[in-house]
Amino acid sequence: MRLTYSLILKRKAFVLKRSDKEHKAICIDSQNAKELLAFLNKDERHIKKFRYIMELILRDIRNTELYDKENVNKKAKDVTAMKFFKGQENARIYCKEQRVNNKLFIIVCCEVVAAKKLQGNSKVIRSIIDKISSYEYEIEE
């Protein structure tokens, strides 16, 4: 008999902003918060774009040019990307979508890639996406 173990990494995240109806929230991965916030505060463009993408998500407005699923494999079905300045530095914040207590839908900002070079996903990007797909979050209020 062969046993297989699912590797689920429990991580912590904190709520950055909730939707008006309190059914959806944007969160930040606690372990990577410093790096994520440094990227966002790098210049005014980053924070403005992040706020815009965040508002679209919280208002249930779909814009795949700015936020979309990263369908690299079946395992990564809950991994998404916020897309910053396509055609320029083409930065990404990779996120994990998850439900908490069957009520709150969270989008956790997990990892930043300051410049995506290829149109497709490189091995490095795929490994980041695979790693994020294994995360499970607990929310710190």
C-alpha positions in Angstrom: 0.0 0.0 0.0 1.4 3.4 -1.0 0.6 6.5 0.9 0.8 9.9 -0.7 0.9 13.1 1.3 -0.5 16.4 0.1 2.0 19.2 0.9 -0.1 22.1 2.0 1.8 25.0 3.4 -0.2 27.0 6.0 0.6 30.6 5.7 -0.7 33.8 7.2 -2.1 36.8 5.4 -3.6 40.1 6.6 -6.6 41.9 5.1 -5.6 45.1 3.1 -9.1 46.0 1.9 -12.6 44.5 1.9 -15.4 45.0 -0.6 -18.4 47.1 0.4 -20.5 44.0 0.9 -17.8 42.4 3.0 -17.9 39.2 0.8 -14.5 39.7 -0.9 -11.1 40.9 0.4 -7.6 41.7 -0.9 -4.9 40.4 1.4 -1.1 40.4 1.7 1.0 37.3 2.4 2.6 38.1 5.8 5.9 36.5 4.9 6.3 38.4 1.7 4.7 41.7 2.8 7.9 43.6 3.0 8.9 42.8 -0.6 5.3 43.3 -1.9 4.9 46.7 -0.2 8.4 47.8 -1.3 7.4 47.1 -4.9 4.1 49.0 -4.6 5.8 52.0 -2.9 8.6 52.0 -5.4 6.9 54.8 -7.3 3.4 56.4 -7.5 2.5 54.6 -10.7 2.7 51.2 -8.9 0.5 52.1 -6.0 -2.1 53.8 -8.3 -2.2 50.8 -10.6 -2.5 48.4 -7.6 -5.4 50.5 -6.2 -7.2 50.5 -9.5 -6.8 46.7 -10.0 -7.9 46.2 -6.4 -11.1 48.3 -6.9 -12.0 46.4 -10.1 -11.6 43.0 -8.2 -13.6 44.2 -5.2 -16.4 45.5 -7.4 -16.6 42.3 -9.4 -15.5 44.0 -12.6 -13.6 41.6 -14.8 -10.7 42.9 -16.8 -8.3 40.1 -18.0 -5.8 42.6 -19.2 -5.1 43.6 -15.6 -6.1 40.5 -13.5 -6.5 37.0 -14.7 -6.0 33.3 -13.9 -2.6 31.7 -14.6 -3.7 28.4 -16.2 -0.3 26.6 -16.4 -1.7 23.3 -15.0 -4.6 21.8 -13.1 -2.9 22.4 -9.8 -2.6 26.1 -10.3 -6.4 26.7 -10.9 -6.6 29.2 -8.0 -3.5 31.2 -8.9 -4.0 34.6 -10.6 -1.9 37.5 -11.6 -2.2 41.3 -11.3 -0.6 42.7 -14.4 1.3 46.0 -14.2 2.4 48.0 -17.3 2.2 45.5 -20.1 4.6 46.5 -22.9 6.8 48.3 -20.3 8.3 46.6 -17.3 5.5 44.1 -17.4 5.5 43.4 -13.6 3.3 40.8 -12.0 1.9 40.2 -8.5 1.0 36.5 -8.3 -2.0 35.8 -6.1 -3.9 32.9 -4.6 -7.7 32.9 -4.5 -9.3 31.1 -1.6 -12.6 30.8 0.4 -12.6 31.3 4.1 -15.3 29.6 6.2 -17.4 29.3 3.0 -18.2 33.0 3.2 -15.3 35.4 2.6 -13.6 35.1 -0.8 -10.0 36.3 -0.5 -7.3 37.2 -3.0 -3.9 37.0 -1.4 -1.1 38.9 -3.0 1.8 36.4 -2.7 4.8 37.1 -4.8 6.0 39.9 -7.0 7.9 39.5 -10.2 9.3 43.0 -11.1 9.7 42.3 -14.8 8.2 39.4 -16.8 10.4 39.0 -19.9 8.6 36.4 -22.0 5.1 36.4 -23.4 4.6 32.8 -22.0 5.6 31.6 -18.6 9.3 30.7 -18.0 10.4 27.8 -15.8 11.0 30.3 -13.0 7.5 31.8 -13.3 5.9 28.3 -13.5 7.8 27.2 -10.3 6.5 30.4 -8.5 2.9 29.5 -9.7 3.3 25.9 -8.6 4.6 27.0 -5.2 1.7 29.5 -4.7 -0.8 26.8 -5.7 0.3 24.8 -2.6 -0.4 27.6 -0.2 -3.4 27.7 2.1 -4.0 30.8 4.1 -5.2 31.8 7.6 -6.3 35.4 7.9 -4.9 37.6 10.6 -7.4 40.3 11.5 
